[in-house]
Amino acid sequence: MEEKTLHSNDPLPGSDEMSGRIYGQGLAESSLGQPSTWPHCLKSAVDLMLAAKAQIVLFWGEEFIALYNDAYAPTIGTKHPRALGRPARENWGELWSDLEPLLRRVLDFGETVVARDRPFYIERHGYPETVHFDISYSPIRDETGKVRGVFCIVNETTERVRSEAALRDSEERFRAIFTQTAAGIGQSDLAGRLHLVNRRFCEIVGYSEAELLKMRVQDITFPNDLDDYVHSFRRMLETGQSFDIEKRYVRKDGSLVWVANSVSSLRNEHGNIRQAVAVVVDITERKRAQEVERRLAAIIASSNDAILGTDLNMRITSWNSGAEKLYGYSADEAIGRSVMILVPDDRIEEEPAIIRQVSAGLRVDPYETKRRRSDGKLVDVLLSVSPIFDAYGRTIGASKIAHDISARKEAERLQTVLVGELNHRVKNVLATVMAIARQTLGRETANRAGVDAFEARIALMSRAHDLLMHGNWEQAELESVVKEALSPYARERFSISGPSIRLVPRAVVSISLALHELATNAAKYGALSVPEGQISVHWSIANDDPQQLTLRWQETGGPKVNEPARKGFGSRLIENLLAAELKGDVTITYDPAGVICEVNAVIDDGWDRERSFQPQQ
């Protein structure tokens, strides 16, 4: 076999592009000259570099002429191949202020410079970037020991550094999420022993981290929920599928907290499930809200009142059983249709007006109206309407409650008829009494005054009955009673004031008669007998137990008053009848400045009163 002679300037076996460039004509214009003229130390370093698989660059002489191997070429990007055989400053200009001091330490002082993940700023692909290298810069010495160049073994670690940085960032983000998330996170082994919990998990269950790491998931799970959890956990171990479950934890203080658990498996490097992680969200408030909604829905469903919902276009969106009974439509028939199917033709404007008010976020106070059933018949209802809001507070519809008042309206109609008939009969009786009085007492002058007084009292009783009839024979406002009793006299002669209070029927007639007697006496002998006379009628309520009504009649500006020698019928009527009917005390004082009559009575449960004081003129 023919042996091949290897000359000193031939490329080394196994070398590739860079060997050809260096030992060929690639360095013809370089200050290094032809390889045959190189010193032995340079040629040995180049041969070692070219044969190596490591990334190696050497810088020769004071100009730091660059030579490098195939492994190194890709690390300088577009600087290759022009950097070969040229001074380093020409092609590494952007980082020369950083690189030159390192090379000088080796060339000038013979140091060896070593660093890991050393950052360098470089523009190797037409844009600036920071790259990282492990570097080992060592001196190349000649036969005399003089340092002639720098032998640089490097390893670009940019991808690893970036990956590690990204991993650190990811770990930091995970740590931040783990510690600061609003959800609880717990990690356990397959036996349920907790190995890792975050702050929120501790808050949810009320235990410290140290306490939880000594416990199992089973220890804090409510016993009634444990079977479902264990079953789901075992299925996850068999299939590897994550699962979601709502269950209760028993807090350290013994209270229960509802949570939504999202449980996933964690596998080891062999793909086997070795741990489980749970993301835990406290849903106690949501559960409470759901329970309230459930109860409310049950109340609505079972209510005898018609409860329905509409959107702002007046389409029916909900319909309870009470609505079915009242209007005759089933839920399937009503939902989706316009609520106008329930509105009579003569009330067609009601619903648009309701929607306008509800759209403004306002309630519609209960009012009486009529609605139409599926059979066309009208039904009396007491209707109230409230706006329905979405989660953002926007009005999206209306909730309507209709109470059937047909029976009450019929009862009111019948009551009106009966009260009218009763009033008619009472007036007939009073008219008969007046006729008997005229016939019995006659029309002689001697009896005329007595007959007139008797007729006036009977007429006042009739007007008092009218007041009761307007109140459905139940109660009458004290202010109305006073004004009616004093109506025969000039209004400006009286000052009337007091809080709102409704009198029971027995008090209406007796107070009317008493005021009539007081006004008659005042017209004959007191304040109403002179132009400048005035009368004050004032009442008040004392918050005692029981409450007391005080009614005061006081005359001023009239003739001087003298104590009468004897009490007439009117005085006895006031003191006896009024005291008996009101279950109170009546005092008449004949003050020289004017008659004063004060009535004190207990307000019982049959009276209706308002506490606010509103003077009446």
C-alpha positions in Angstrom: 0.0 0.0 0.0 1.3 3.4 -1.0 2.1 5.7 1.9 1.1 9.3 1.7 3.5 12.0 2.9 1.9 14.7 5.1 3.6 18.1 4.5 3.6 20.8 7.1 1.3 23.1 5.2 -1.3 20.4 4.3 -4.7 20.5 6.0 -5.1 18.0 8.8 -7.1 14.8 8.1 -10.8 15.1 9.0 -10.8 18.9 8.8 -13.4 20.6 6.7 -14.1 24.1 5.4 -11.9 26.1 7.8 -8.8 23.9 7.2 -9.1 24.6 3.5 -9.5 28.3 4.1 -6.6 28.6 6.5 -4.1 26.3 4.6 -5.4 27.3 1.2 -5.5 30.8 -0.3 -8.0 32.2 2.2 -5.3 34.0 4.1 -3.3 35.3 1.2 -4.0 38.9 2.1 -3.7 38.4 5.8 -0.7 39.9 7.7 -0.1 36.4 9.0 1.4 35.5 5.6 1.6 32.0 4.3 1.3 29.1 6.8 4.8 27.9 5.8 6.2 31.0 7.4 4.3 30.7 10.6 6.2 30.0 13.9 6.0 26.5 15.1 3.8 27.5 18.2 1.2 29.2 15.9 1.0 26.2 13.5 0.7 23.8 16.4 -2.1 25.8 17.9 -3.9 26.0 14.6 -3.5 22.3 13.9 -4.9 21.5 17.4 -7.8 23.9 16.9 -8.8 22.5 13.5 -8.8 18.9 14.8 -11.0 19.8 17.8 -14.7 19.5 17.9 -15.0 22.2 20.5 -15.6 25.8 19.6 -12.2 27.4 19.4 -10.9 30.8 18.2 -7.3 32.1 18.6 -6.1 35.6 18.4 -2.5 36.1 17.2 -0.2 39.0 17.9 -0.8 42.6 18.9 -3.6 43.0 16.3 -5.3 39.9 17.6 -5.6 38.3 14.1 -8.5 35.9 14.3 -8.4 32.2 13.3 -11.1 29.7 14.2 -12.5 26.3 13.5 -15.6 24.9 11.9 -17.4 24.5 15.3 -16.8 28.2 16.1 -17.9 29.7 12.8 -21.7 29.5 13.4 -21.3 31.4 16.7 -20.3 34.6 14.9 -23.1 34.5 12.3 -22.6 36.8 9.3 -19.2 37.9 10.5 -17.9 34.6 9.0 -15.9 34.3 6.8 -14.8 37.9 6.6 -13.5 37.8 10.2 -11.0 35.0 9.4 -7.4 36.3 9.3 -8.5 39.9 10.1 -7.8 41.9 13.3 -10.5 41.3 15.9 -11.2 45.0 16.3 -12.6 45.1 12.7 -15.3 42.5 13.2 -15.9 42.6 16.9 -16.1 46.3 17.2 -19.4 46.4 19.0 -18.0 44.4 21.9 -14.3 45.4 21.6 -14.4 47.5 24.8 -15.5 44.3 26.6 -13.4 41.8 24.8 -10.0 43.5 24.5 -9.4 43.7 28.3 -9.8 40.0 28.5 -7.4 39.3 25.6 -4.9 41.8 27.0 -4.8 40.0 30.4 -3.7 36.9 28.5 -1.4 38.5 25.9 0.2 41.1 28.2 0.3 39.2 31.5 0.1 35.6 30.6 -3.0 35.0 32.6 -5.6 32.3 32.0 -9.1 33.8 32.0 -12.0 31.4 32.7 -15.7 32.2 33.1 -19.1 30.5 32.9 -22.1 31.9 31.1 -20.1 35.1 30.3 -22.4 37.6 28.7 -21.3 39.4 25.5 -23.1 42.0 23.5 -22.8 41.2 19.8 -24.4 42.0 16.4 -23.9 38.7 14.5 -27.2 38.5 12.6 -27.8 42.1 11.8 -29.4 42.9 15.1 -28.1 43.4 18.6 -28.3 40.6 21.1 -26.7 39.5 24.4 -25.2 36.0 24.2 -23.5 33.8 26.8 -20.4 31.7 26.6 -18.4 29.5 28.9 -14.8 30.7 28.1 -11.3 29.5 28.7 -8.7 32.0 27.4 -5.0 30.7 27.7 -1.7 32.0 26.3 0.2 30.6 23.3 3.9 30.8 24.0 6.8 30.5 21.6 10.1 28.6 22.3 11.4 31.4 24.5 8.2 31.5 26.6 6.9 34.7 25.2 3.2 35.0 24.8 2.4 35.4 21.1 -1.3 34.8 21.0 -4.5 33.8 22.9 -6.1 30.4 22.6 -9.8 30.6 23.3 -11.9 27.5 23.9 -15.5 28.6 24.2 -19.0 27.0 24.4 -22.0 29.1 23.6 -24.5 28.7 26.4 -27.0 31.3 25.3 -29.9 28.8 24.8 -29.3 27.2 28.2 -29.0 30.5 30.0 -32.2 31.7 28.4 -33.9 28.5 29.2 -32.8 28.6 32.8 -33.8 32.3 33.0 -37.2 31.4 31.5 -37.5 28.5 34.0 -36.6 30.8 36.9 -39.2 33.3 35.7 -41.7 30.5 35.3 -40.9 29.3 38.8 -41.2 32.8 40.2 -44.5 33.3 38.4 -45.7 29.9 39.7 -44.6 30.9 43.2 -46.4 34.2 43.0 -49.5 32.5 41.7 -49.2 29.8 44.3 -48.9 32.1 47.2 -51.1 35.0 46.0 -53.9 33.3 44.1 -57.5 33.7 45.3 -57.9 29.9 45.0 -56.6 27.4 47.5 -54.0 24.9 46.2 -53.2 21.6 48.0 -50.9 18.8 46.9 -51.1 15.3 48.5 -49.8 11.8 48.0 -52.1 9.0 47.0 -53.0 8.2 50.6 -54.3 11.8 51.0 -51.4 13.1 53.1 -50.9 16.8 52.4 -47.4 17.7 51.2 -47.9 21.3 50.0 -50.6 23.9 50.7 -50.7 27.6 49.9 -51.9 30.5 52.1 -55.4 30.6 50.7 -55.9 26.9 51.3 -55.0 27.6 55.0 -57.5 30.4 55.2 -60.3 28.3 53.7 -60.0 25.5 56.2 -58.7 27.6 59.2 -55.6 25.6 59.9 -52.0 26.7 59.7 -49.6 25.3 57.1 -47.7 23.3 59.7 -50.9 21.8 61.0 -52.1 20.8 57.5 -48.9 19.1 56.6 -49.6 16.6 59.4 -53.1 15.9 58.1 -54.8 14.0 55.4 -57.5 15.3 53.0 -59.9 12.9 54.6 -59.3 14.5 58.0 -60.8 17.9 56.8 -63.5 16.5 54.5 -67.1 16.5 55.9 -68.0 12.8 56.6 -71.2 12.9 54.5 -69.2 14.0 51.4 -66.3 11.6 51.9 -67.6 8.6 49.9 -68.3 10.7 46.7 -64.8 12.2 47.0 -63.0 8.8 47.5 -65.0 7.3 44.6 -64.0 10.1 42.2 -60.4 10.0 43.4 -60.1 6.2 42.8 -61.6 6.7 39.3 -58.9 9.3 38.6 -56.2 6.9 39.6 -57.6 4.3 37.2 -58.2 6.5 34.2 -55.9 9.5 34.8 -58.8 11.8 34.2 -59.1 14.9 36.4 -62.4 15.5 38.2 -64.4 18.4 39.7 -66.5 18.0 42.8 -68.3 20.3 45.2 -68.0 19.2 48.8 -67.6 20.6 52.4 -64.5 21.0 54.5 -64.7 21.0 58.3 -62.8 24.0 59.5 -60.7 24.1 62.6 -63.5 25.9 64.5 -66.0 23.1 63.5 -67.9 25.2 61.0 -68.5 23.9 57.5 -67.3 25.6 54.3 -68.5 24.7 50.8 -65.7 24.4 48.2 -65.4 23.5 44.5 -62.5 21.1 44.1 -60.7 20.6 40.8 -58.4 17.6 41.3 -55.7 16.5 38.8 -53.0 13.8 38.9 -49.3 14.4 39.0 -47.0 11.8 37.3 -43.4 10.9 37.8 -40.7 10.6 35.2 -42.0 7.1 34.3 -45.6 8.3 33.7 -47.0 6.8 36.9 -49.4 8.7 39.0 -47.7 9.5 42.3 -49.5 12.6 43.7 -52.6 14.7 43.3 -53.1 18.4 43.3 -56.4 20.2 44.1 -57.4 23.7 43.2 -60.0 24.8 45.9 -62.4 27.7 45.6 -64.7 28.8 48.5 -68.3 28.7 47.2 -70.0 29.0 50.6 -71.6 32.4 49.6 -72.7 30.9 46.3 -74.3 28.0 48.0 -76.1 30.3 50.4 -77.4 32.3 47.5 -78.5 29.2 45.8 -80.4 28.1 48.9 -82.0 31.5 49.1 -82.9 31.2 45.4 -84.3 27.7 45.9 -86.5 28.9 48.8 -87.6 31.9 46.9 -88.4 29.8 43.9 -90.4 27.4 46.2 -92.3 30.4 47.7 -93.0 31.8 44.2 -94.1 28.4 42.9 -96.5 27.7 45.8 -97.8 31.3 46.2 -101.5 31.8 45.6 -100.7 35.2 44.1 -99.9 35.4 40.4 -96.2 36.1 40.1 -94.8 36.6 36.6 -91.7 38.2 35.0 -91.4 40.1 31.8 -88.5 41.6 29.8 -88.4 45.2 28.7 -90.2 44.3 25.5 -93.2 43.1 27.6 -92.6 39.4 26.8 -93.5 37.0 29.6 -90.4 35.2 30.9 -91.7 33.4 34.0 -95.1 32.3 35.2 -96.0 30.6 38.5 -98.9 28.3 39.4 -100.7 31.2 41.0 -100.7 33.0 37.6 -102.1 29.8 36.0 -105.0 29.8 38.5 -105.7 33.5 38.3 -105.4 34.0 34.5 -106.2 30.5 33.2 -103.1 30.2 31.0 -100.5 27.4 31.6 -96.8 28.3 31.8 -96.2 26.9 28.3 -99.1 29.0 26.9 -98.0 32.2 28.5 -94.1 32.3 28.4 -92.8 34.0 25.3 -96.1 35.8 24.6 -96.8 39.5 25.2 -98.2 40.5 28.6 -100.8 42.5 26.7 -102.8 39.3 26.5 -103.8 40.1 30.1 -104.7 43.8 29.6 -108.2 44.9 28.9 -108.7 47.2 25.9 -109.7 50.2 28.1 -106.4 49.9 30.0 -104.1 49.4 27.1 -101.8 52.2 28.2 -101.0 50.7 31.6 -98.3 48.3 30.6 -96.2 50.8 28.5 -96.3 53.2 31.4 -95.2 50.4 33.8 -92.3 49.5 31.6 -91.2 53.1 31.3 -91.2 53.4 35.1 -89.4 50.1 35.7 -86.8 50.9 33.0 -85.8 53.9 35.1 -85.2 51.5 38.0 -88.4 52.5 39.9 -91.0 50.4 41.7 -94.7 50.7 40.8 -96.6 50.9 44.1 -99.5 48.5 44.5 -102.6 49.7 42.8 -106.0 48.3 42.0 -106.7 47.4 38.3 -108.4 44.8 36.2 -106.9 42.1 34.1 -108.3 39.7 31.5 -108.4 35.9 31.9 -107.9 33.4 29.1 -111.7 33.0 28.9 -112.1 36.8 28.3 -113.6 37.5 31.8 -112.1 40.4 33.8 -110.7 40.0 37.3 -110.0 42.6 39.9 -106.4 42.5 41.0 -104.0 44.5 43.3 -100.9 44.8 41.1 -97.4 45.7 42.2 -94.3 45.8 40.0 -90.6 45.8 40.7 -87.6 46.1 38.3 -85.4 43.1 37.7 -81.7 43.9 37.6 -78.8 41.9 36.1 -75.4 41.4 37.8 -74.2 44.8 36.6 -77.2 46.6 38.1 -78.9 47.2 34.7 -82.7 46.8 34.5 -83.6 43.9 32.3 -87.2 43.3 33.1 -90.1 43.5 35.5 -91.4 41.3 38.3 -95.2 41.5 38.8 -97.3 40.3 41.7 -101.1 40.3 41.2 -103.4 39.5 44.1 -106.9 38.5 43.3 -109.2 41.1 45.1 -112.4 40.0 43.4 -114.0 38.7 46.6 -113.0 41.9 48.5 -114.4 44.1 45.7 -117.7 42.2 45.8 -117.7 42.5 49.6 -117.1 46.3 49.3 -119.9 46.6 46.8 -122.3 44.7 49.1 -121.1 46.8 52.0 -121.8 50.0 50.1 -125.3 48.8 49.4 -125.9 47.9 53.0 -124.4 51.0 54.4 -126.5 53.1 52.0 -129.6 51.3 53.0 -128.7 51.6 56.7 -128.1 55.4 56.3 -131.4 55.7 54.5 -133.2 53.9 57.3 -131.5 56.0 60.0 -132.4 59.2 58.3 -136.0 58.0 57.9 -136.0 57.3 61.7 -134.6 60.7 62.5 -137.1 62.4 60.1 -139.9 60.5 61.8 -138.6 61.7 65.2 -138.5 65.3 64.1 -142.1 65.0 62.7 -143.3 63.5 66.0 -141.5 66.3 67.9 -143.3 69.0 65.8 -146.7 67.4 66.2 -146.2 66.8 69.9 -144.6 70.1 70.9 -146.6 72.1 68.5 -145.8 75.4 66.8 -146.7 77.8 69.6 -144.2 80.5 70.3 -143.5 79.2 73.8 -142.3 75.9 72.4 -140.7 77.2 69.2 -137.2 77.6 70.6 -137.1 74.1 72.1 -138.4 72.6 68.9 -135.7 74.4 66.8 -133.0 73.3 69.2 -134.2 69.7 69.0 -134.4 69.8 65.2 -130.8 71.2 65.0 -129.5 68.4 67.2 -131.3 65.8 65.1 -129.9 67.3 61.9 -126.4 67.3 63.3 -126.8 63.6 64.1 -127.8 63.0 60.5 -124.7 64.8 59.2 -122.6 62.8 61.6 -124.0 59.6 60.2 -123.1 60.9 56.7 -119.5 61.2 57.8 -119.6 57.6 59.0 -121.2 56.4 55.8 -118.4 58.0 53.7 -115.9 56.0 55.9 -117.9 52.8 55.3 -119.4 53.1 58.8 -116.0 52.4 60.3 -114.1 55.5 61.2 -114.1 59.3 60.5 -111.3 61.8 60.7 -111.5 64.1 63.7 -110.7 67.1 61.6 -113.6 66.3 59.3 -115.9 65.8 62.3 -114.9 69.2 63.8 -115.3 71.0 60.5 -118.7 69.4 59.8 -120.0 70.2 63.2 -118.9 73.9 62.9 -120.0 74.3 59.2 -123.0 76.5 60.0 -120.6 79.2 61.1 -118.0 81.4 59.4 -114.8 79.5 58.8 -112.5 82.4 59.6 -113.9 82.5 63.2 -112.2 79.2 64.0 -108.6 78.0 64.4 -108.5 74.2 64.0 -105.3 72.1 64.5 -104.1 68.7 65.6 -102.6 65.5 64.4 -104.4 63.0 62.1 -106.6 60.6 64.1 -109.6 58.6 63.0 -112.5 58.3 65.5 -114.5 55.2 66.2 -118.2 55.4 65.3 -119.4 55.9 68.9 -117.1 59.0 69.3 -118.2 60.6 66.0 -121.8 61.3 67.0 -121.0 62.3 70.6 -118.2 64.7 69.7 -120.4 66.2 66.9 -123.2 66.8 69.4 -120.8 68.3 72.0 -119.3 70.7 69.4 -122.7 71.6 68.2 -123.8 72.5 71.8 -120.6 74.5 72.4 -121.0 76.4 69.1 -124.7 77.1 69.8 -123.9 78.6 73.2 -121.0 80.6 71.8 -123.4 82.0 69.1 -125.9 83.0 71.8 -123.7 84.2 74.7 -120.0 83.7 73.8 -117.3 84.5 71.2 -119.5 83.9 68.2 -122.1 86.5 69.5 -119.7 89.4 68.7 -117.8 90.1 65.4 -114.3 90.0 67.1 -114.7 86.7 68.9 -112.5 83.7 68.0 -112.6 80.0 68.9 -109.6 77.7 69.0 -110.2 73.9 68.6 -107.0 72.0 69.2 -106.2 68.4 70.0 -103.1 66.5 70.8 -101.9 63.0 71.6 -99.8 62.2 74.7 -97.4 59.2 74.4 -98.4 57.8 77.8 -99.4 54.2 78.4 -102.1 54.0 77.4 -102.1 57.0 75.0 -104.3 60.0 75.8 -106.2 62.3 73.4 -106.8 65.8 74.7 -109.3 68.0 72.9 -109.6 71.6 73.9 -112.2 74.2 73.0 -111.3 77.8 74.0 -113.2 81.0 73.3 -111.5 84.4 73.2 -112.6 88.0 72.3 -116.3 87.5 73.4 -118.4 89.0 76.2 -117.3 88.5 79.8 -118.4 85.0 80.9 -120.2 84.4 84.2 -120.8 81.1 85.9 -124.4 80.0 85.1 -126.7 79.6 88.1 -127.7 76.1 86.8 -126.5 73.8 84.1 -128.7 73.4 81.0 -129.3 70.4 78.8 -126.4 71.3 76.6 -123.9 71.3 79.4 -125.2 68.0 80.8 -125.1 66.5 77.3 -121.5 67.5 76.9 -120.3 66.4 80.3 -122.2 63.2 80.6 -122.7 61.8 77.1 -119.2 62.7 75.9 -117.5 61.3 79.0 -119.4 58.1 78.7 -118.8 57.5 75.0 -115.1 58.4 75.1 -114.4 56.7 78.4 -112.8 59.9 79.6 -113.2 63.1 81.5 -114.9 66.3 80.3 -114.3 69.7 82.1 -116.1 72.9 81.2 -114.5 76.1 82.7 -116.4 79.4 82.6 -113.3 81.6 82.5 -114.2 85.4 82.3 -112.2 85.6 79.1 -114.1 82.8 77.4 -115.5 79.3 77.9 -113.0 76.5 78.0 -114.0 72.9 77.4 -111.3 70.2 77.7 -111.9 66.5 76.9 -109.4 63.8 77.9 -109.9 60.3 76.6 -108.0 57.0 76.3 -107.1 56.0 72.8 -108.0 52.3 72.5 -107.2 49.8 69.7 -110.2 50.8 67.7 -108.7 54.2 67.0 -106.3 54.9 64.1 -103.8 57.7 64.5 -100.6 59.1 63.0 -97.9 60.5 65.2 -96.8 63.4 63.0 -98.3 66.7 63.9 -99.8 68.7 61.0 -101.6 71.9 62.0 -104.9 72.4 60.1 -106.0 75.9 59.1 
